[in-house]
């Protein structure tokens, strides 16, 4: 493990003005996305869509620091034979890789999940490093409901996240540690705050026990936000204030940066919340983004599987990336959306 290299990569992932594109949808998830635009999901269609995003040089050069890939994508080549990971690197961004294998039911905990994929992970990480990946991602899912999340679910998922992070660093990859408290449900923002507090306290205790170097990792948490079905949803300002409050209570200053997930927020919401948080700075760590749908929603709809729509879809992607880049500096304004 080269400690200096891990720190350098982690810093590059959350540098001011940039954030991470999550393009690591599994084959099942991207099929659902393609179904909404009536495009058949095949190896070629998945490659064409992702190549379109990765060749948006303006976005990757100016506002995207790294791209999280699915296993298939890291191994794929563009139409002209160039590996997709090389296209990303040539544009100035870092290729990364999703390494968890999805979720399965957690024994004796109805309605709760555990993330799978630790078996053989060390060997897979070494291979991904050879294929060009410089960082990895592992997502743990925790739902809010009647009596959940339980301590069992929090402890089990947190321990797996910490073991994954240690294996990443040993193999020369920066771990993105993603404990996601879901925003499904009707819970209010205070409930989300309390659950997020429990989760992050546990995660950082486990990271300490697994001897993970905090300067060589990136945290990818949920924002503290009302549930989608909550009748009185919190304002942008309250989301920002309570999210920063919980991070200051839980996240050591040694952590290089925080790259938020969007978690089902709309494009505009995710940008507004990120901007409001950075206006409350300075913070001990960089506050950036690691968005999937909040960066891809509009470009996907514009593209719709048609070659003649590629340029327009790339413009939409570059715009969304730029808006979130400005939000990492507290410089986003709604007027910029209207002008575009």
Residue pairs with C-beta under 8 A, 6 or more apart in sequence:
1 169
1 170
1 171
1 172
2 172
3 213
3 215
3 216
5 172
6 169
6 172
6 174
6 213
6 215
6 216
7 213
7 215
7 216
7 256
9 94
9 134
9 135
9 174
9 216
10 135
10 174
10 215
10 216
10 217
10 218
10 256
10 257
11 256
11 257
11 286
12 65
12 66
12 94
13 20
13 65
13 66
13 94
13 135
13 174
13 218
13 256
13 257
13 259
13 288
14 65
14 218
14 256
14 257
14 258
14 259
14 285
14 286
14 287
14 288
15 65
15 286
15 288
16 286
16 328
16 329
17 62
17 63
17 325
17 326
17 328
17 329
18 62
18 63
18 64
18 65
18 288
18 325
18 328
19 63
19 64
19 65
19 259
19 288
19 289
19 290
19 291
19 321
19 324
19 325
19 328
20 64
20 65
20 66
20 67
20 68
20 96
20 176
20 259
20 288
20 289
20 290
20 291
21 53
21 64
21 66
21 67
21 68
21 93
21 290
21 291
21 292
21 295
21 296
21 321
22 68
22 137
22 261
22 290
22 291
22 292
22 295
23 50
23 53
23 54
23 67
23 68
23 69
23 70
23 73
23 292
23 296
24 68
24 69
24 70
24 73
24 97
24 98
24 137
24 292
25 33
25 70
25 292
26 70
26 102
27 41
27 46
27 70
27 72
30 41
30 46
30 49
31 41
33 296
33 300
34 40
34 41
34 45
34 49
34 305
35 41
36 300
36 301
37 300
37 301
37 303
37 304
37 305
38 304
38 305
39 45
39 304
39 305
43 72
43 76
45 305
46 72
46 73
47 73
47 76
47 78
47 79
47 84
48 79
48 305
49 300
49 303
49 305
50 73
50 76
50 84
51 78
51 79
51 84
51 87
52 299
52 303
52 310
52 313
52 314
53 59
53 296
53 299
53 314
53 317
54 60
54 67
54 84
54 87
54 88
54 91
55 78
55 87
55 91
55 314
56 314
56 317
56 318
56 321
57 91
58 318
59 314
59 317
59 318
59 321
59 322
60 67
60 88
60 91
60 92
60 93
61 91
61 92
61 93
62 321
62 322
62 325
63 318
63 321
63 322
63 324
63 325
64 93
64 321
65 93
65 94
65 288
66 93
66 94
66 95
66 96
66 134
66 135
67 88
67 93
67 94
67 95
67 96
68 96
68 97
68 98
68 135
68 137
68 176
68 290
69 84
69 85
69 95
69 96
69 97
69 98
69 133
70 98
71 97
71 98
73 84
74 84
74 85
74 95
74 97
74 128
74 131
74 132
74 133
75 131
76 83
76 84
77 83
77 84
78 84
78 87
83 132
85 95
85 131
85 132
85 133
86 132
88 94
88 95
89 95
89 132
94 134
94 135
95 132
95 133
95 134
96 133
96 134
96 135
96 136
96 137
96 176
97 128
97 131
97 133
97 135
97 136
97 137
97 173
98 136
98 137
98 138
98 139
99 117
99 121
99 124
99 125
99 128
99 136
99 137
99 138
99 164
99 168
100 115
100 116
100 117
100 137
100 138
100 139
100 164
101 115
101 116
101 117
102 115
102 116
102 117
103 113
103 114
103 115
103 116
103 141
104 113
104 114
104 116
105 112
105 113
105 114
106 112
106 113
106 114
106 152
106 153
106 156
108 152
109 148
109 150
109 152
109 153
111 143
111 145
111 148
112 142
112 143
112 148
112 149
112 150
112 152
112 153
113 141
113 143
113 153
114 153
114 156
114 157
114 160
115 138
115 139
115 140
115 141
115 157
115 160
115 161
117 138
117 164
118 160
118 163
118 164
118 167
121 164
121 167
122 167
122 170
122 171
125 136
125 167
125 168
125 171
125 173
126 171
128 136
128 173
129 171
129 172
129 173
133 173
134 173
134 174
135 168
135 173
135 174
135 175
135 176
135 218
136 164
136 168
136 173
136 174
136 175
136 176
137 175
137 176
137 178
137 220
138 160
138 161
138 164
138 165
138 175
138 176
138 177
138 178
139 178
139 180
139 220
140 157
140 158
140 160
140 161
140 178
140 179
140 180
141 157
141 180
141 182
142 148
142 149
142 153
142 154
142 157
142 179
142 180
142 181
142 182
142 195
142 199
143 149
143 181
143 182
143 184
143 185
144 181
144 182
144 184
144 185
144 187
144 191
144 192
144 195
144 227
145 185
149 181
149 195
149 198
149 199
154 198
154 199
154 202
155 202
157 179
158 179
158 199
158 202
158 203
158 205
158 206
159 206
161 177
161 178
161 179
161 203
161 206
161 207
162 177
162 203
162 206
162 207
162 209
162 210
162 212
163 210
164 175
164 177
165 175
165 177
165 207
165 210
165 212
165 217
166 210
166 211
166 212
168 174
168 175
169 175
169 212
169 213
169 216
169 217
174 216
174 217
174 218
175 212
175 217
175 218
176 217
176 218
176 219
176 220
176 259
176 290
177 203
177 207
177 217
177 218
177 219
177 220
178 220
178 221
178 261
179 199
179 200
179 203
179 221
179 222
180 220
180 221
180 222
180 261
180 263
181 192
181 195
181 196
181 199
181 221
181 222
182 222
182 263
183 192
183 222
183 225
183 226
183 227
183 228
183 263
183 264
183 265
184 227
184 228
184 229
184 264
185 227
185 228
185 229
185 230
186 227
186 229
186 230
186 231
187 226
187 227
187 230
188 226
188 227
188 230
188 232
188 234
189 224
189 225
189 226
189 230
189 233
189 234
189 238
189 239
189 242
191 227
192 222
192 224
192 225
192 226
192 227
193 224
193 242
193 245
193 246
196 221
196 222
196 224
196 246
197 246
197 249
197 250
200 221
200 246
200 247
200 249
200 250
200 251
201 250
204 250
204 251
204 252
207 214
207 217
214 252
214 254
214 255
214 256
215 254
215 255
215 256
216 256
217 255
217 256
218 255
218 256
218 257
218 258
218 259
218 290
219 251
219 255
219 257
219 258
219 259
219 285
220 258
220 259
220 260
220 261
220 290
221 247
221 258
221 260
221 261
222 260
222 261
222 263
223 239
223 243
223 260
223 263
223 265
223 273
224 239
224 242
224 243
224 245
224 246
225 234
225 239
225 243
225 263
225 265
225 273
226 232
226 233
226 234
228 264
234 242
236 269
236 272
236 273
236 276
237 276
239 273
239 276
240 273
240 276
240 277
240 279
240 280
241 280
243 273
243 277
244 277
244 280
244 283
247 258
247 283
247 285
248 283
248 284
251 258
251 284
251 285
253 284
253 285
255 284
255 285
256 285
256 286
257 285
257 286
257 287
257 288
258 285
258 286
258 287
258 288
259 288
259 289
259 290
260 270
260 273
260 274
260 287
260 288
260 289
260 290
260 291
261 290
261 291
261 292
262 270
262 289
262 291
262 292
262 293
262 294
264 293
265 273
265 294
266 294
267 294
267 295
267 297
267 298
267 320
268 337
269 294
270 289
270 291
270 294
270 324
271 294
271 320
271 323
271 324
271 327
271 332
272 327
272 332
272 334
274 287
274 288
274 289
274 324
274 327
274 328
274 332
275 326
275 327
275 330
275 331
275 332
277 287
278 287
278 327
278 328
278 329
278 330
279 330
281 287
281 330
286 328
287 328
288 328
289 324
289 327
289 328
291 324
294 320
294 324
295 317
295 320
295 321
295 324
296 317
298 316
298 317
298 320
299 313
299 314
299 316
299 317
299 320
300 313
302 309
302 312
302 313
302 316
303 309
303 310
303 313
319 340
323 332
323 336
323 337
324 332
326 332
326 336
